């Protein structure tokens, strides 16, 4: 074996890296188990325990917080949590830039808003410009936007130029909103949150695993926000007020009655998902003392100095907030209190409380974030890392006045009610160019840069898609996912030993386990999260690894039958199987990349896992197993291997089937199924999920078994006959999924509450006394119509792109259009029949057969898998034509089909066994996915033999006949 040293070195290094990253998962699981034992089922106590040790070094110099960031996280479907897509109010952005008295502008804007709400795959700016020009083609956008954007738009600019400027402005607003949202998410205490910009400038994706208060988080995400600069009080100036507040807290504690005791202990309760609640968010203004100590007793350090009032533990901040709110009459209206955003101690549990001074008649901030033009983190000579910021002309004048008046005092930089920094003013600053220093680390300087860039949130955001999964549903998904994975792995390993004998089977199985280890290690190094479709992708990647071993073993058996000894046969088996393995793996990776680009959330998790697993399987199946055989042969072992078991020794051996003689019957059968499918599409239709139609899904688990028709009948009258209502059983007989498109075009939060109120009324007989429908909802999902339209367009594009890519790749590899045409026709045939099957069976099957993102993921995966057999067969056809150029084409092709038949059946059967295990045991959320995959694998095997190869034969034969006719002339 060549490059043996490199393979061994690479394997060792990869093993070390995987061990390093996987170790963090074991460490965090250990401490989470300790926290669970300590809390005895109390989730708040468990959270407090983990928080208390989050900054302690627990492994290889890493803190527990850092270790949790490096572990393999669990996705929303396994851990619970929420996934939302936020859309910036692009219409508000355009209004802020335009002459709002222009009638054509207002009419076009309203038309764009209406179409966007109904669903459009075009971005909002494009939609608006099209509507504007449709009203009057001679209308000039430069007139509408020129006044407020005079620095960027000239009166003579055409509409296309103005459109580019508007797109740039919307992107700037999106960047601003992204920075604000990122700083908000930092407060949620979520392990491995994900926030990313999507293709459309106005959309942002946010994933928050493990979040326990989705409704509160939704409000915080959608709230408006401004960056503000506040003047501050010095501590000495307000000591008298603080003393009065402290006395008030002592009086309230002394006046408490026994009836209030249950309430007084509230400071031991976690405030919410946020680490520190802002003073202004405390809702209760009553004199009921939600605290157990006086104000000064809560401060770890009574006087902070400067603008810092005091320092307190995170768990005490809610109690201090209550004291301050209950004492508002004791201090002036221009005195505001705000907590620091970041903790000041190594354990990240102690926070500063600042005293802000309101400015002007409104007693508000001295300057807001609109004044900031740019901000950047830089190394300032002699002072370490700092942040430079530049203001506009108006802001610069105001900033000069503020800094001149506040010389020697602090100016607090505030966002969302939290103080991010409070630098001292050394001197009056002219020109608006300032530097903020303070012994910042690189990360702290970058964070402050992002805060300053956030400026004023120039447009609101609304949720256009959301998924909320409860923790109990996540736990069930973990259990079903693990069971299906373990069973599939055992079945796969047993299958290899049964078909190829114990020693070859166990070598292949060892490669499977090594592949699993490498895949999980690489996933951990990428800080990826594991989802239920991701587990399915892991199992399918293992099936791909088996496919590679099957190719090698089948080719080795052929070499043995030709009279070669075992060592030579194995060497030639690896040599001749390499190209087919490479091609099949690469085509699967291509479809995986397309899937990753198309999908979101769990679908991306599946694509990433599959791509990494396939890459790992190529290394383990080709190189690691060959190392084992090389070592064994060098020690005089493996000389008697037959690569077959006695029961299956002659299975499909030396077949002489004339496949091409059957291809016309196969064409007729496929055509008949396709025609029936087309009829089914027009009569039965497809069961489109809310991914493609828009709507809401609720998984509801009742106390007792329910009838879906009764639930539907109860909901129809309250939600309106014009609204779509669908109820199906999910899993057990007491659990259903309720789907409706009621007021889906209305983006207001009140609609969600309205639907739940109607469900409470309609389903009151199913809800226990004292409970509401919220107590029964396990997960919820919302997809707005505009997002649904985008998904539908992207889905069609992804499938078409995958099929074309497969055809182009086959053309590149085999240098003959006949093979490409055969591939494209066969793959399109497979995808179409799977879709037709979903149309025909969606009203028959006892589980959901929806056309949604998951289904498209299955179709794309089928496209990748379908190529495997075709690559192997075409590779053998090419080999036969090269070895026997004068032999009849039909004979070469039939010979290729017969010699690869064992491999075709073996790999398909192993994959079907794996998919069947996932289908039965993997849970309802991926049952539709695995059903599509099962159909696809069966169809892919059929089309490889009876569609793709005969189509290629027909074109090759026609080309040969033309060449002969031309030569005869």
VENMOVEN-V750598 format. One record per helix or strand. SS is the DSSP state (~ for helix, > for strand). FROM is the first residue (numbers start at 1). TO is the last residue. Records with the same first field share a line. If there is no record, write none. Layout:
SS->FROM-TO ; FROM-TO
This chain:
~->4-39 ; 43-52 ; 64-70 ; 76-79 ; 90-97 ; 103-118 ; 124-135 ; 141-145 ; 159-185 ; 214-222 ; 235-254 ; 258-268 ; 279-281 ; 295-298 ; 314-326 ; 328-330 ; 369-371 ; 393-405 ; 442-454 ; 471-500 ; 502-525 ; 532-561 ; 566-598 ; 602-634 ; 646-648 ; 659-683 ; 690-693 ; 708-719 ; 750-762 ; 764-766 ; 773-775 ; 785-814 ; 817-841 ; 853-883 ; 889-899 ; 901-921 ; 924-968
>->57-59 ; 62-63 ; 73-74 ; 81-88 ; 194-197 ; 203-209 ; 226-232 ; 299-301 ; 305-305 ; 308-313 ; 335-340 ; 350-357 ; 359-359 ; 364-364 ; 367-368 ; 372-380 ; 384-391 ; 410-415 ; 418-424 ; 433-440 ; 456-456 ; 461-469 ; 529-530 ; 688-688 ; 695-701 ; 725-729 ; 735-740 ; 777-783 ; 851-851
